[in-house]
Amino acid sequence: MVTRVGGLLRDMAVSAVFGTSAGADAFFVAFRIPNLFRRVVAEGASSAALVPVFTESLIRGGKEEAVRAAGAVGGAAFLVLAALTLIGMAAAGALTVAFAPGFAHDAAKQGMTVALTRWTFPYLLLVGAAAWAMGVLHTFRNFALPALGPLLLNLAIIVCVIWLAPHMRLPEYALVVGVLAGGLLQFLVQVPALRRLGMRLPMLANLWHPALLRTGRLVVPVVFGGAVYQINVLVATVFASLLPDGSVSYLWYADRVFEFPLGVVAVAVGTAALPSLAAQAKAGQTRLMADTIVDSLGLVLAFCLPAAIGLALLAPDIVALLFQRGRFSPQDAAMTAWALRAYVPGLLGVAVVRVLAAAFYAVEEPRAPVYAAIFALLVNVFFDVALMGPVHPFGPGLDWWAGSLIAKAGDVVRIVDMRHAGLALATGIAATANACVLLVMLLRRLPELRLAPLARSLALHLSASAAMAAAIVVLQLALQSSSPVLEWAQRPALRVALSIVTGTAVYAVCAMSLGSAEIRELAGLFRVRLGRDLKRDS
C-alpha cells in the first residue's frame, strides 16, 4: 500500500510538470516499452517460473541447494536481459513505430519518443536483476524488502521531476534519470538479504545447473500468459496513438489509479499465495491447494468489489484531487476520469487472473494461461476496434500501413464511439474473458475446487458493496447542497476523504453483519496488532 501511494504521488508530480503534453505522451510510450519487457520477462519469470523451481530445490536439497539454483538462474538471466537491453536500445526506432504508429505525423514527437526509449531501455536490465532477487527472497518467505523496491523507484522519479527537470533544457530526460536510478535502487535494497542467505557472486557463473533447464522450460509460456493484462494495455496504447493528442496520457493516468487496488490486493494475494501453492503442489496436497485458491479468491472478492464500485462513483473527484494542477487542466481531468470509469468493470477480472494463473504456475502447467491469454488478446483487439470510434478524422492513423485496415474493420464491427475510454473498456472485457477461461480450465485440472463458497462470498460482498454505494451517493448529494453548514466540505480532498471513510465504514459493518470471514479476519488481525502495541507501550 505504501508503494502504491508512492506511485500516486509520483504521477501527481509528473502530471503537474508535464500534464498531457507531447513530451508526456512520448515518455509514457518510451517507458511502457521496457516496462512491458520487465513485466513479461523479469517479473513474470520471477513470480511464476523461479519460485516453483527454487521451492522444489529447497524441499529436496535444503537451503544451500536452493541458493545454488538461484545463483545459476540469476547468472543466465543477467546475460539474457543484457542482450535484450542492447537489442532494445539498437531497435528503439523500430519499436517506437510498432508501439506508437500514430506519432509518425509529428517528427519532433516521434524523435523524442525514440530517444527516450533508447535511454530508458537499460531499466530492463536493472529491474530484471531486482525481479530475480525478488523471486529468491519470496522463496524464503521474505516479502518486505522486495515490496519496498518500487517505492524507491517512485521516490527517485519524484526527486528528478521536482528538482532536476527545471534545470534541464529537455526536462523529459529527468524522467529517464529517475527511472534508471530507481531501477538500480530496487536491486540494491535487496542485496543485504541476499547476502544473509549466502548468495555470492561466483554462484552466478554456474551456467550448467539443472535448475536452468526447468526454469527455461517454464519461462517461455509464463512470460506471455502472466503478462496478458500488460500486453492488452500496450495494445491499447498502440490504438490510442491513432487518436487525438493526449489519449495516451489519459490512459496512462487512469491506469495508474486503476492499478492502485490491484497492487494493494490482487498482486499481494497472488504473490503471497504462490510459494504456498508451489509447496502444496510438490507435496501432492491438492485439497489444500483448492482451499488456498478459494481463500485467495475470497480475499480478492472482499476487497476488489468495493474498490471497483468506489472508483466508479468517485472517479472525477479522485482524478481532480490527484492530477488537476499545473499543466493538467480540468478537461484533462474529465477525459482521464472517463477512462478510469471504463477501466473499472475489468478490475475483478484482472485480480482473479492473478490468483488463477499462480495456481497453474505452481503445478508447472503454464500452457493453460497462455491459451487463455491468446483468447483474451483476440477479444481485446476486437473490442478495441469496436469501441474506439473512427481513426479518421481524429488522427493521422491512415498514414500507417495498418491504419486503413483498422479504419475499415471499425466500420464493420463498431459498436459505439468511446475513443480512448473504449480502449480502457476493451482491456477490462478481455481480462474478464481471461478469468472465465482460466477458471474453467482450473476446474478440470483441480476437481477438488468448489465454487459454492465463492458464490456465497460474491453475493455477500456484492450486497455490502451495494449498501456502501448507496451511502456514498447519499453523502455526495448532501455535499452538493448549497447549505452553508456544508461549505467546508466542498473541497475535492474533503469530499474524497469523507466518501472513502463513510463507504469503508458502511461496507465493513454490512460485510461483518452478513458473515464475511475475510473482513472479520482482517478486523481480528487489527485487534491483535493493536493489543500487542498497547501491551508494549504499557
KAMO-V808929 format. One record per backbone hydrogen bond with DSSP energy under -0.5 kcal/mol. CO is the residue of the C=O (numbers start at 1). NH is the residue of the N-H. E is the energy in kcal/mol with one decimal. If there is no record, write none. Layout:
# KAMO-V808929
co;nh;e
CO;NH;E
CO;NH;E
This chain:
# KAMO-V808929
co;nh;e
1;5;-2.4
2;6;-2.3
3;7;-1.9
4;8;-2.0
5;9;-2.4
6;10;-2.3
7;11;-2.3
8;12;-2.2
9;13;-2.1
10;14;-2.5
11;15;-2.7
12;16;-1.9
13;17;-1.8
14;18;-3.1
14;19;-0.7
15;19;-1.2
16;327;-1.7
18;21;-1.8
21;25;-2.4
22;26;-2.4
23;27;-2.4
24;28;-2.6
25;29;-2.0
26;30;-2.5
27;31;-3.3
28;32;-1.7
29;33;-1.4
30;34;-1.0
31;35;-1.8
32;36;-2.2
33;37;-1.7
34;38;-2.4
35;39;-2.3
36;40;-2.9
37;41;-3.2
37;42;-1.1
38;42;-0.7
38;43;-3.2
38;44;-0.5
39;44;-1.2
41;45;-0.7
42;46;-2.3
43;47;-2.7
44;48;-1.7
44;49;-0.6
45;49;-1.7
45;50;-2.8
46;51;-1.0
49;53;-1.2
50;54;-3.1
51;55;-2.6
52;56;-2.0
53;57;-2.0
54;58;-2.3
55;59;-2.3
56;60;-2.6
57;61;-2.6
58;62;-1.2
61;65;-0.6
62;66;-1.9
63;67;-2.4
64;68;-2.2
65;69;-2.5
66;70;-2.4
67;71;-2.4
68;72;-2.2
69;73;-2.3
70;74;-2.4
71;75;-2.1
72;76;-1.9
73;77;-2.7
74;78;-2.1
75;79;-1.6
76;80;-2.2
77;81;-2.8
78;82;-2.3
79;83;-2.0
80;84;-2.4
81;85;-2.4
82;86;-2.1
83;87;-2.4
84;88;-2.8
85;89;-2.4
86;90;-2.1
87;91;-2.3
89;92;-1.0
91;95;-2.5
92;96;-2.2
93;97;-2.0
94;98;-2.1
95;99;-2.7
96;100;-2.2
100;103;-1.8
101;104;-1.5
102;105;-0.7
103;106;-1.8
105;107;-0.6
106;110;-2.8
107;111;-2.6
108;112;-2.2
109;113;-2.1
110;114;-2.4
111;115;-2.2
112;116;-2.8
113;117;-2.4
114;118;-2.4
115;119;-2.1
116;120;-1.6
117;121;-1.4
120;123;-2.0
121;124;-2.3
122;126;-1.8
123;127;-3.0
124;128;-1.8
125;129;-1.8
126;130;-1.6
127;131;-2.4
128;132;-2.3
129;133;-2.1
130;134;-2.0
131;135;-2.2
132;136;-2.0
133;137;-2.5
134;138;-2.7
135;139;-1.5
136;140;-1.0
137;142;-3.0
138;141;-2.0
141;143;-0.8
143;147;-1.4
144;148;-1.2
145;148;-0.7
145;149;-0.9
146;149;-0.6
146;150;-0.5
148;152;-1.4
149;152;-0.7
149;153;-1.5
150;154;-2.4
151;155;-2.4
152;156;-2.3
153;157;-2.2
154;158;-2.4
155;159;-2.5
156;160;-2.1
157;161;-2.6
158;162;-2.5
159;163;-2.6
159;164;-0.7
160;164;-1.0
160;165;-2.5
164;167;-1.6
165;168;-1.9
169;171;-0.6
170;173;-2.0
171;174;-1.6
171;175;-0.6
172;175;-0.9
172;176;-0.9
173;177;-2.0
174;178;-2.2
175;179;-2.3
176;180;-2.4
177;181;-2.6
178;182;-2.4
179;183;-2.3
180;184;-2.0
181;185;-2.2
182;186;-2.1
183;187;-1.1
184;188;-2.4
185;189;-2.2
187;190;-1.5
187;191;-0.7
188;191;-0.8
188;192;-0.6
190;194;-1.9
191;195;-2.4
192;196;-1.8
193;197;-1.2
194;198;-0.6
194;199;-2.3
195;198;-1.0
200;203;-1.3
201;204;-1.9
202;205;-1.6
203;206;-1.5
205;207;-1.5
206;209;-0.6
209;212;-1.7
209;213;-0.5
210;213;-0.6
210;214;-1.3
211;215;-2.4
212;216;-2.8
213;217;-2.1
214;218;-1.5
215;219;-2.7
216;220;-1.1
218;222;-1.8
219;223;-2.4
220;224;-0.6
221;224;-0.6
221;225;-2.4
222;226;-2.7
224;227;-0.7
225;228;-0.8
227;231;-2.3
228;232;-2.6
229;233;-2.2
230;234;-2.2
231;235;-2.4
232;236;-2.2
233;237;-1.7
234;238;-2.2
235;239;-2.2
236;240;-2.6
237;241;-1.7
239;242;-1.6
240;243;-1.7
242;397;-0.5
244;247;-1.8
246;250;-2.6
247;251;-2.1
248;252;-2.0
249;253;-2.7
250;254;-2.2
251;255;-2.5
252;256;-2.0
253;257;-1.6
254;258;-2.6
255;259;-2.3
257;260;-1.3
257;261;-0.6
258;262;-0.7
259;263;-2.9
260;264;-2.2
261;265;-2.5
261;266;-0.8
262;267;-3.1
263;268;-0.5
265;269;-3.0
266;270;-2.9
267;271;-2.6
268;272;-2.4
269;273;-2.2
270;274;-1.7
271;275;-0.7
272;276;-0.7
273;277;-3.0
274;278;-2.7
275;279;-2.2
276;280;-2.5
277;281;-2.4
278;282;-2.3
279;283;-1.5
280;285;-2.6
281;284;-1.2
284;286;-1.5
285;289;-2.1
286;290;-2.5
287;291;-2.0
288;292;-2.6
289;293;-2.5
290;294;-2.4
291;295;-2.7
292;296;-2.4
293;297;-2.7
294;298;-2.3
295;299;-1.9
296;300;-2.0
297;301;-2.6
298;302;-2.4
299;303;-1.6
300;304;-2.9
301;305;-1.3
303;307;-1.1
304;308;-2.6
305;309;-2.1
306;310;-2.6
307;311;-2.5
308;312;-2.1
309;313;-2.1
310;314;-2.4
311;315;-1.1
314;318;-3.0
315;319;-2.6
316;320;-2.3
317;321;-2.5
318;322;-2.5
319;323;-2.8
319;324;-0.8
320;324;-1.0
323;325;-2.0
325;328;-2.2
327;20;-0.5
327;329;-0.8
329;333;-2.2
330;334;-2.3
331;335;-2.2
332;336;-2.3
333;337;-2.5
334;338;-1.8
335;339;-1.7
336;340;-2.4
337;341;-2.4
338;342;-1.5
339;343;-1.7
340;344;-1.4
341;345;-0.6
343;346;-2.0
344;347;-2.3
346;350;-2.5
347;351;-2.1
348;352;-2.5
349;353;-2.2
350;354;-1.5
351;355;-1.1
352;356;-2.7
353;357;-2.8
354;358;-1.1
355;359;-1.4
356;360;-1.5
357;361;-2.3
358;362;-2.0
359;363;-1.2
360;365;-2.7
361;364;-1.3
365;368;-0.8
366;370;-1.1
367;371;-2.4
368;372;-2.3
369;373;-2.3
370;374;-2.5
371;375;-2.0
372;376;-2.4
373;377;-2.5
374;378;-2.0
375;379;-2.2
376;380;-2.6
377;381;-2.4
378;382;-2.2
379;383;-2.4
380;384;-2.4
381;385;-2.1
382;386;-2.1
383;387;-1.8
384;388;-1.8
386;415;-2.9
386;416;-1.5
387;418;-2.7
391;395;-2.1
396;399;-2.1
397;400;-1.6
400;403;-1.3
400;404;-0.8
402;406;-2.5
403;407;-2.5
404;408;-2.5
405;409;-2.5
406;410;-2.6
407;411;-1.7
408;412;-1.0
409;412;-0.5
409;413;-2.5
410;414;-1.8
416;418;-1.0
418;421;-1.5
418;422;-0.5
419;422;-0.8
419;423;-1.0
420;424;-1.5
421;425;-2.4
422;426;-2.3
423;427;-1.7
424;428;-1.6
425;429;-2.4
426;430;-2.4
427;431;-1.9
428;432;-2.2
429;433;-2.3
430;434;-2.3
431;435;-2.3
432;436;-2.2
433;437;-2.2
434;438;-2.4
435;439;-2.3
436;440;-2.0
437;441;-2.2
438;442;-2.5
439;443;-2.1
440;444;-1.3
441;445;-1.7
442;446;-2.8
446;449;-2.1
451;455;-2.5
452;456;-2.2
453;457;-2.2
454;458;-2.7
455;459;-2.3
456;460;-2.5
457;461;-2.6
458;462;-2.1
459;463;-1.9
460;464;-2.1
461;465;-2.0
462;466;-2.0
463;467;-1.9
464;468;-2.1
465;469;-2.6
466;470;-2.3
467;471;-2.1
468;472;-2.3
469;473;-2.6
470;474;-2.4
471;475;-2.3
472;476;-2.8
473;477;-2.5
474;478;-2.2
475;479;-2.5
476;480;-1.3
478;481;-1.2
483;486;-1.4
484;487;-1.2
486;489;-1.4
487;490;-1.6
491;495;-2.5
492;496;-2.7
493;497;-2.4
494;498;-2.9
495;499;-2.2
496;500;-2.6
497;501;-2.6
498;502;-2.6
499;503;-2.8
500;504;-2.7
501;505;-2.2
502;506;-2.6
503;507;-2.7
504;508;-2.7
505;509;-2.4
506;510;-2.5
507;511;-3.0
508;512;-2.4
509;513;-2.2
510;514;-2.0
511;515;-0.6
511;516;-2.6
512;515;-0.8
515;517;-0.6
516;520;-1.9
517;521;-2.4
518;522;-2.2
519;523;-2.6
520;524;-2.4
521;525;-2.4
522;526;-2.1
523;527;-2.2
524;528;-2.5
525;529;-2.6
526;530;-2.9
527;531;-2.6
528;532;-2.3
529;533;-2.4
530;534;-2.6
531;535;-2.4
532;536;-2.5
533;537;-2.6
534;538;-2.3
